[in-house]
């Protein structure tokens, strides 16, 4: 298989409310609405985020995003009424988490300070 793109797909009970919340989190509106039960953000050339109100498309999950400046994101989100949890120091990154209105976990992390070990 030669994969070309990957999407994180999260289930939501209220697509409009989730779209508003993720618009705040990501700092921009969704890029596509391919069907009435789905909105998409193109985050990178090879990765994106889908929110769906259809259990056939998405399930409860988590979104993990590396960000350049965790402190700046914390401040930006706080100004939008989104509470990012305390810093969680790790071996490679510092993490902070919050939950979307449907309980999906969103983790923001600093870029790894060193390469991960080989699998």
C-alpha positions as CSV (number, residue, x, y, z in Angstrom):
1,X,0.0,0.0,0.0
2,X,1.2,3.5,-0.8
3,X,-0.9,5.7,1.5
4,X,-1.4,9.3,0.2
5,X,-3.3,11.0,3.0
6,X,-4.6,10.4,6.5
7,X,-7.5,12.0,8.3
8,X,-8.3,11.8,12.0
9,X,-12.0,11.3,12.2
10,X,-13.9,12.3,15.4
11,X,-17.6,11.6,16.1
12,X,-19.8,14.5,17.3
13,X,-23.4,14.6,18.6
14,X,-23.8,18.2,17.3
15,X,-21.9,18.9,14.1
16,X,-22.5,22.6,14.1
17,X,-21.4,23.1,17.7
18,X,-18.3,20.9,17.1
19,X,-17.4,22.9,14.0
20,X,-17.6,26.1,16.0
21,X,-15.3,24.6,18.7
22,X,-12.7,23.3,16.3
23,X,-12.8,26.6,14.3
24,X,-11.7,28.2,17.6
25,X,-9.1,25.5,18.3
26,X,-7.6,25.5,14.8
27,X,-7.9,29.3,14.3
28,X,-9.8,29.0,10.9
29,X,-12.9,27.7,9.3
30,X,-13.3,24.2,7.9
31,X,-12.1,23.7,4.3
32,X,-14.7,21.2,3.0
33,X,-18.2,20.0,3.6
34,X,-18.4,16.8,1.5
35,X,-21.8,15.8,3.0
36,X,-24.2,17.1,5.5
37,X,-22.8,14.8,8.2
38,X,-19.1,15.7,7.6
39,X,-16.8,18.7,7.8
40,X,-13.0,18.6,7.0
41,X,-9.9,20.7,7.6
42,X,-6.9,20.2,5.5
43,X,-4.2,20.6,8.1
44,X,-1.1,19.5,6.0
45,X,-0.5,18.2,2.5
46,X,-0.9,14.6,3.7
47,X,-3.1,14.9,6.8
48,X,-6.4,16.4,7.9
49,X,-9.2,16.4,10.4
50,X,-12.8,15.2,9.8
51,X,-15.7,15.8,12.2
52,X,-18.8,13.7,11.6
53,X,-22.2,13.2,13.2
54,X,-22.4,9.7,11.6
55,X,-21.1,6.8,13.6
56,X,-20.4,5.0,10.3
57,X,-17.7,7.6,9.5
58,X,-16.2,8.3,12.9
59,X,-15.9,7.1,16.4
60,X,-14.7,8.5,19.7
61,X,-11.1,9.3,19.5
62,X,-8.2,11.7,20.0
63,X,-6.4,14.3,18.0
64,X,-2.7,14.8,18.6
65,X,-1.1,18.0,17.2
66,X,2.5,19.3,17.4
67,X,2.6,23.1,17.8
68,X,5.5,25.5,17.7
69,X,4.7,27.2,21.0
70,X,2.6,25.5,23.6
71,X,2.5,28.6,25.9
72,X,1.3,30.8,23.0
73,X,-1.4,28.3,22.1
74,X,-2.5,28.1,25.8
75,X,-2.9,31.9,25.8
76,X,-4.7,32.0,22.5
77,X,-7.1,29.3,23.5
78,X,-7.8,30.8,26.9
79,X,-8.8,34.0,25.1
80,X,-11.3,32.0,23.2
81,X,-12.7,30.3,26.3
82,X,-11.0,27.0,25.7
83,X,-9.2,25.7,28.8
84,X,-6.0,23.7,28.0
85,X,-4.9,21.5,30.9
86,X,-1.6,21.7,32.8
87,X,1.7,20.9,31.0
88,X,2.6,17.2,31.1
89,X,6.3,16.8,30.8
90,X,7.4,13.8,28.7
91,X,10.6,12.2,27.5
92,X,10.3,13.8,24.1
93,X,7.7,16.6,24.3
94,X,5.7,18.6,26.7
95,X,2.0,17.9,26.3
96,X,-1.3,19.6,27.3
97,X,-4.8,18.3,26.8
98,X,-8.4,19.4,26.5
99,X,-11.6,17.7,25.6
100,X,-14.0,18.8,22.9
101,X,-17.7,19.1,23.6
102,X,-18.2,15.4,22.7
103,X,-15.4,14.1,25.0
104,X,-12.8,13.5,22.3
105,X,-9.3,14.2,23.7
106,X,-7.2,16.9,22.0
107,X,-3.5,16.8,22.8
108,X,-1.2,19.7,21.9
109,X,2.5,18.9,22.1
110,X,5.8,20.6,21.6
111,X,7.9,19.1,18.7
112,X,10.1,16.2,19.9
113,X,13.4,17.3,21.4
114,X,15.2,14.2,19.9
115,X,14.3,11.4,17.5
116,X,12.1,8.6,18.7
117,X,13.8,5.2,19.0
118,X,13.5,2.9,16.0
119,X,10.7,0.3,16.1
